[in-house]
Amino acid sequence: MPTIARIGPYRIYFVSHDMKEPPHVHVDRDDKSAKFWLTTVSLSRNIGFGSRELRDLERIVTEHQQEFLNAWHKYFGR
């Protein structure tokens, strides 16, 4: 599970066996986890984050969308 960024308390990473899915990132903090699609940033799933924090996470993913997409394509290939 390669970590591609640490932003504040969040670890943002890929899961190596997810290559057959559209580009996305996983975001963890403590025992909470969320998954965001990257092509059009949107929440795929959430375990434990509240709505305010999810908005903050969506903003972070949106701000870094191109960087995360580039990392996805570099890791998984085009």
Residue pairs with C-beta under 8 A, 6 or more apart in sequence:
1 13
1 14
1 15
1 16
1 26
2 13
2 14
2 16
2 75
3 11
3 12
3 13
4 12
4 13
4 14
4 25
4 68
4 71
4 75
5 11
5 12
5 64
5 67
5 68
6 12
7 60
7 64
9 29
9 30
10 27
10 28
10 29
10 57
10 60
11 27
11 28
11 29
12 25
12 26
12 27
12 60
12 61
12 64
12 68
13 25
13 26
13 28
14 25
14 26
14 71
14 72
14 75
14 76
15 26
18 24
19 76
22 37
22 38
22 39
23 37
23 38
23 39
23 68
23 69
23 72
23 73
24 35
24 36
24 37
24 38
24 44
24 72
25 35
25 36
25 38
25 61
25 68
25 72
26 33
26 34
26 35
27 33
27 34
27 35
27 36
27 57
27 60
27 61
29 49
31 48
32 47
32 48
32 49
32 53
33 46
33 47
33 48
33 49
34 43
34 44
34 45
34 46
34 47
34 49
34 54
34 57
35 43
35 44
35 45
35 46
36 42
36 43
36 44
36 57
36 58
36 61
37 43
37 44
38 61
38 65
38 68
38 69
38 72
39 69
41 58
41 61
41 62
41 65
42 58
43 54
43 58
46 54
49 57
61 68
